[in-house]
Amino acid sequence: MIIRPENPADIAAIRTVTIAAFKDHPHSDQTEHLIIDRLRQAGALSLSLVAEVNGDVVGHIAFSPVEQSDGSKDWYGLGPVSILPAFQGRGIGSALIGKGLEVLREQAAAGCVVVGDPELYRKFGFQNDARLIYPDCAPQYFLMQPLSSNPASGTVSYNAAFYADGDRQDGAA
């Protein structure tokens, strides 16, 4: 497996992987591929990595800037992370998360937040912190990790690409 930054030739494969990964997921509205497209179009896809097996893209992870109400800078949101169903359970998602956090540290990012399974993300150093909130999420599923500074505090806002109305699986409004 190779983990590398996305390139323009990967965009269609990333979309396919993301749609397949979230199909039938109980906590998804099946619009994750559209979020990635909108982040890319807005220039807010700060870090986009793919996992490649035998020349095929089988996984993807996205990181985008988030805003903190306390004015903290250089914080990012992890997600979506997507693995083709046939490749799930093989450590590809873990490898993408680990590599993404490593790259953010190298770029002197202040920290990273994620909405997701606390049991999974705690393995990567994420933790719940009552000083940092995301109003659209139950607190136990919102986790943070300082990377090069003290924890931020206040309310987190994700990029507008996460909040489009009228999304459907086919991308039509």
C-alpha positions, 0 to 999 in steps of 0.5 A, spaced: 500 500 500 502 507 498 499 513 501 500 519 497 497 526 496 491 526 491 493 528 484 487 531 479 487 524 476 484 521 482 478 525 483 473 520 480 476 514 484 476 518 490 468 520 489 467 512 487 471 510 494 467 515 498 460 513 495 461 506 496 464 507 503 458 511 506 453 507 502 448 504 507 452 507 513 447 508 518 450 515 520 451 518 513 446 522 509 450 519 503 453 526 501 460 525 503 463 525 496 459 532 495 463 535 501 469 533 498 468 536 491 465 542 495 471 543 499 476 542 493 472 547 489 472 552 495 480 551 495 479 548 502 481 541 501 488 543 505 490 535 505 487 530 501 491 523 501 489 517 497 491 509 499 493 506 493 493 498 492 496 495 486 495 502 482 488 503 484 485 508 489 482 504 495 482 509 500 481 517 501 482 522 507 480 529 507 483 535 512 480 542 512 481 548 516 476 549 522 475 556 525 475 556 533 471 562 536 477 563 541 481 565 535 485 559 535 489 559 528 491 553 524 486 547 526 483 542 521 478 538 521 479 530 519 474 527 515 471 524 511 475 518 511 473 513 506 475 506 504 472 501 499 468 496 503 472 490 500 478 493 503 475 495 510 478 492 516 485 491 513 488 497 517 488 502 511 484 507 514 488 507 520 494 508 516 491 514 512 489 517 519 496 516 522 499 519 515 495 525 515 496 527 522 504 526 521 503 531 515 499 536 519 504 536 525 510 537 519 506 543 517 506 546 524 498 545 525 496 547 531 491 541 532 485 537 529 478 535 530 474 530 528 466 527 529 466 520 530 467 514 534 471 515 540 473 508 541 477 509 534 479 516 534 482 515 541 487 510 538 490 516 535 491 521 540 484 524 540 480 526 546 474 529 548 475 536 551 469 540 554 473 547 553 471 545 545 464 544 542 461 543 536 454 544 537 451 540 531 454 534 535 453 530 541 459 531 545 462 524 546 463 524 538 466 530 538 474 529 539 480 534 538 488 533 538 493 539 539 498 538 535 503 543 536 500 548 541 495 548 547 488 546 546 483 551 543 477 553 546 470 555 544 465 553 538 468 550 532 465 551 525 467 547 519 467 550 512 461 551 509 462 545 504 459 541 510 453 544 510 450 545 503 442 543 503 439 539 498 444 534 497 442 527 494 446 521 492 447 523 485 449 530 486 443 533 483 439 538 488 
